[in-house]
């Protein structure tokens, strides 16, 4: 039975629920069943490798990691609780990611829309683009010291490039026929930008933001490993110093959870601003 779920641009999208006979094959092909099997197999493999000490004592078992996380929830490290360290890393990423996206996305749009801006910015951007963000750590410490400024700077450098590139390519890859439709309806250049350019570029912009978030966590971890007394990178480096693999893996899992949560927020914002974007689901 089909029922309308939303209407976009006078187009009603239908959700069709197909009734299939319940068989073993249907269960085996169910995506939630496959998700469960995948996660269970991962943890079983992890526990088996750790139990057999394939890597010596360098890999903690899952229950040991959970126990260590429980201890860190109660104890403090360098005067901060576990949530304090999580917030320290998240706070740095929010500042650096926001600064980079606020500058990079408009600049990428301007480069795509104005050839003079593109000619002025492109040579410097192409020169700096290949440099890995981690290579800036040493010079950032010399410029800003070992405080928060150097860590935020590394995040800005790392997230700036994908934000700008996706905004630029999102505009340049728009089909020219869409602009022709606006002109045929009597629209001007302003209408082309507002009615076609921005909406069509939004999916590419948000793809760049998602990539930038992943890079931001890599950058903040690298910066915290070098010089920090707080953050998830500090927890990991302390685990290495004290030979606590459970603490190292626990820090890695916390990074994964925090990054996943921020990615969900960006995806939710994308769905709100881009309701026309289609989601293709595999059968």
C-alpha positions as CSV (number, residue, x, y, z in Angstrom):
1,X,0.0,0.0,0.0
2,X,1.3,3.5,-0.9
3,X,0.9,6.6,1.1
4,X,2.3,10.2,0.5
5,X,5.1,11.1,2.9
6,X,6.0,14.6,1.7
7,X,5.5,17.0,-1.1
8,X,8.5,18.9,-2.7
9,X,8.0,21.4,-5.6
10,X,4.4,20.1,-6.1
11,X,5.8,16.6,-6.5
12,X,4.4,14.1,-4.0
13,X,6.8,11.3,-3.0
14,X,5.2,8.0,-2.3
15,X,6.4,5.4,0.2
16,X,5.4,1.9,-1.0
17,X,5.5,-1.0,1.4
18,X,5.8,-4.2,-0.4
19,X,4.5,-7.3,1.4
20,X,6.9,-10.2,1.0
21,X,6.5,-13.8,2.3
22,X,8.5,-14.4,5.5
23,X,11.3,-16.8,4.6
24,X,14.9,-17.5,5.9
25,X,16.2,-15.8,2.7
26,X,14.2,-12.7,3.5
27,X,15.7,-12.6,7.0
28,X,19.3,-13.1,5.7
29,X,18.8,-10.3,3.2
30,X,17.4,-7.9,5.8
31,X,19.8,-5.0,6.3
32,X,19.2,-4.8,10.1
33,X,20.1,-8.5,10.4
34,X,23.3,-7.9,8.3
35,X,24.2,-4.9,10.5
36,X,23.9,-7.1,13.6
37,X,25.9,-9.9,12.1
38,X,28.6,-7.4,11.0
39,X,29.0,-5.8,14.4
40,X,28.9,-9.1,16.3
41,X,31.5,-10.6,14.0
42,X,33.7,-7.6,14.5
43,X,33.6,-7.9,18.3
44,X,34.1,-11.6,18.2
45,X,37.1,-11.3,16.0
46,X,38.5,-8.5,18.2
47,X,38.0,-10.6,21.4
48,X,39.5,-13.7,19.8
49,X,42.6,-11.9,18.6
50,X,43.1,-10.2,22.0
51,X,42.5,-13.4,23.9
52,X,45.1,-15.3,21.8
53,X,47.5,-12.5,22.3
54,X,48.3,-12.2,18.6
55,X,49.7,-8.7,19.3
56,X,51.2,-9.7,22.6
57,X,49.7,-7.4,25.3
58,X,49.1,-4.6,22.9
59,X,45.4,-5.3,22.3
60,X,42.9,-5.2,25.1
61,X,39.7,-7.3,25.1
62,X,36.4,-5.5,24.6
63,X,35.4,-6.0,28.3
64,X,38.7,-4.6,29.4
65,X,38.1,-1.5,27.4
66,X,34.6,-1.1,28.9
67,X,36.0,-1.5,32.4
68,X,38.7,1.1,31.7
69,X,36.1,3.6,30.3
70,X,34.2,3.1,33.5
71,X,37.2,3.9,35.6
72,X,37.9,7.0,33.5
73,X,34.4,8.2,34.1
74,X,35.1,8.2,37.9
75,X,38.7,9.2,38.0
76,X,40.3,12.4,36.7
77,X,43.2,12.9,34.4
78,X,45.3,16.1,34.6
79,X,42.5,17.7,36.6
80,X,39.7,16.9,34.1
81,X,37.0,14.3,34.0
82,X,36.5,12.0,31.0
83,X,33.7,14.3,29.7
84,X,35.9,17.3,30.3
85,X,38.5,15.8,27.9
86,X,35.8,14.9,25.3
87,X,34.5,18.4,25.5
88,X,38.0,19.9,25.2
89,X,38.5,18.1,21.8
90,X,35.0,18.8,20.6
91,X,35.3,22.5,21.6
92,X,38.5,22.9,19.5
93,X,36.8,21.2,16.5
94,X,33.7,23.4,16.7
95,X,35.8,26.5,16.7
96,X,38.2,25.5,14.0
97,X,35.6,23.8,11.8
98,X,33.3,26.9,12.1
99,X,36.0,29.4,11.2
100,X,37.1,27.3,8.2
101,X,33.6,26.8,6.8
102,X,32.5,30.4,7.4
103,X,35.4,31.5,5.2
104,X,36.0,28.7,2.8
105,X,32.4,28.1,1.6
106,X,31.6,31.7,0.6
107,X,35.1,32.0,-1.0
108,X,34.6,28.8,-3.0
109,X,31.2,30.1,-4.2
110,X,32.7,33.4,-5.2
111,X,35.6,31.7,-7.0
112,X,33.0,29.7,-9.0
113,X,30.8,32.7,-9.8
114,X,33.5,35.3,-10.5
115,X,36.4,34.7,-12.7
116,X,38.4,37.6,-11.3
117,X,38.1,36.2,-7.7
118,X,39.1,32.8,-9.1
119,X,42.2,34.2,-10.9
120,X,43.3,36.1,-7.8
121,X,42.8,33.2,-5.2
122,X,43.4,30.1,-7.3
123,X,47.3,30.3,-7.6
124,X,47.8,30.7,-3.8
125,X,45.2,28.0,-3.1
126,X,46.8,25.6,-5.5
127,X,50.2,26.2,-3.9
128,X,49.0,25.5,-0.3
129,X,46.4,22.8,-1.1
130,X,48.9,19.8,-1.4
131,X,50.5,20.5,2.0
132,X,49.2,18.0,4.6
133,X,47.7,19.7,7.7
134,X,50.0,17.8,10.1
135,X,53.0,19.5,8.4
136,X,51.8,22.8,9.9
137,X,52.1,21.6,13.5
138,X,55.7,22.7,14.1
139,X,55.2,26.2,12.6
140,X,51.9,26.6,14.4
141,X,53.6,25.9,17.7
142,X,56.3,28.5,16.8
143,X,53.6,31.1,15.9
144,X,51.0,30.5,18.6
145,X,52.8,28.4,21.3
146,X,51.3,25.2,22.7
147,X,48.0,26.7,23.8
148,X,44.6,26.5,22.1
149,X,45.4,28.8,19.2
150,X,47.9,26.3,17.6
151,X,45.4,23.4,17.8
152,X,42.6,25.5,16.3
153,X,44.9,26.7,13.6
154,X,45.7,23.1,12.5
155,X,42.0,22.3,12.4
156,X,41.3,25.4,10.3
157,X,44.1,24.5,7.8
158,X,42.9,20.9,7.5
159,X,39.2,21.7,7.0
160,X,39.6,24.7,4.8
161,X,40.6,22.8,1.6
162,X,37.6,20.3,1.3
163,X,35.1,23.0,2.2
164,X,36.4,25.4,-0.5
165,X,36.8,22.7,-3.2
166,X,33.3,21.2,-2.7
167,X,31.7,24.6,-2.7
168,X,33.6,25.5,-5.9
169,X,32.9,22.3,-7.7
170,X,29.3,22.3,-6.5
171,X,28.7,25.4,-8.6
172,X,30.8,24.6,-11.5
173,X,29.1,21.2,-12.1
174,X,25.6,22.6,-12.3
175,X,24.0,21.8,-15.6
176,X,23.7,24.9,-17.9
177,X,20.2,23.9,-18.8
178,X,19.0,24.9,-15.3
179,X,20.2,28.5,-15.9
180,X,18.5,28.5,-19.3
181,X,15.2,27.7,-17.6
182,X,15.5,30.7,-15.4
183,X,16.3,33.0,-18.3
184,X,13.4,31.7,-20.3
185,X,11.1,32.6,-17.4
186,X,12.5,36.1,-17.4
187,X,14.9,35.8,-14.5
188,X,18.1,37.8,-14.2
189,X,21.6,36.9,-12.9
190,X,20.4,37.4,-9.3
191,X,17.6,34.9,-9.8
192,X,20.1,32.4,-11.4
193,X,22.3,32.5,-8.3
194,X,19.4,32.3,-5.7
195,X,17.1,30.0,-7.5
196,X,19.6,27.6,-9.1
197,X,23.1,28.1,-8.0
198,X,22.8,27.9,-4.2
199,X,20.2,25.1,-4.0
200,X,22.0,23.0,-6.6
201,X,25.4,23.5,-4.8
202,X,24.1,22.7,-1.3
203,X,24.5,18.8,-1.5
204,X,28.2,19.2,-2.7
205,X,28.8,21.8,0.1
206,X,27.5,19.5,2.8
207,X,29.6,16.6,1.3
208,X,32.6,18.9,1.8
209,X,31.5,19.6,5.4
210,X,31.3,15.9,6.2
211,X,34.8,15.3,4.8
212,X,36.0,18.3,6.7
213,X,34.7,16.9,10.0
214,X,36.6,13.7,9.5
215,X,39.8,15.6,8.8
216,X,39.1,17.9,11.8
217,X,39.2,14.9,14.2
218,X,42.5,13.7,12.6
219,X,44.0,17.2,13.0
220,X,42.9,17.7,16.6
221,X,44.2,14.3,17.5
222,X,47.6,15.0,15.9
223,X,47.8,18.4,17.6
224,X,46.9,16.9,21.0
225,X,49.4,14.1,20.7
226,X,52.2,16.6,20.2
227,X,51.4,19.1,22.9
228,X,48.3,19.1,25.1
229,X,47.2,18.5,28.7
230,X,43.6,17.9,27.7
231,X,41.5,16.2,25.0
232,X,41.1,12.7,23.7
233,X,44.6,12.8,22.1
234,X,46.0,13.4,25.6
235,X,44.1,10.3,26.9
236,X,45.6,8.2,24.1
237,X,49.1,9.4,24.5
238,X,48.8,8.8,28.3
239,X,47.7,5.3,27.6
240,X,50.7,4.7,25.4
241,X,53.1,6.2,28.1
242,X,51.5,4.0,30.8
243,X,51.3,0.9,28.6
244,X,47.5,0.8,28.9
245,X,46.1,-0.5,25.6
246,X,42.5,-0.5,27.1
247,X,42.9,3.3,27.6
248,X,44.2,3.8,24.1
249,X,41.4,1.9,22.5
250,X,38.8,3.5,24.8
251,X,40.1,6.9,23.6
252,X,39.8,5.8,20.0
253,X,36.2,4.6,20.5
254,X,35.3,7.9,22.1
255,X,36.6,9.8,19.1
256,X,34.5,7.5,16.8
257,X,31.4,8.2,18.9
258,X,31.9,11.9,19.1
259,X,32.7,12.2,15.3
260,X,29.7,10.1,14.5
261,X,27.4,12.4,16.6
262,X,28.7,15.5,14.9
263,X,28.3,13.9,11.5
264,X,24.6,13.1,12.3
265,X,24.1,16.8,13.2
266,X,25.5,17.9,9.8
267,X,23.3,15.3,8.0
268,X,20.3,16.5,9.9
269,X,21.0,20.1,8.9
270,X,21.4,18.9,5.3
271,X,18.1,17.2,5.2
272,X,16.4,20.4,6.6
273,X,18.0,22.7,4.1
274,X,18.0,20.3,1.1
275,X,14.6,18.4,1.3
276,X,14.8,17.9,-2.5
277,X,17.8,15.7,-2.2
278,X,17.0,12.1,-3.1
279,X,18.2,9.2,-1.0
280,X,18.8,6.0,-2.9
281,X,18.3,2.9,-0.9
282,X,19.6,-0.4,-2.1
283,X,17.2,-3.3,-2.3
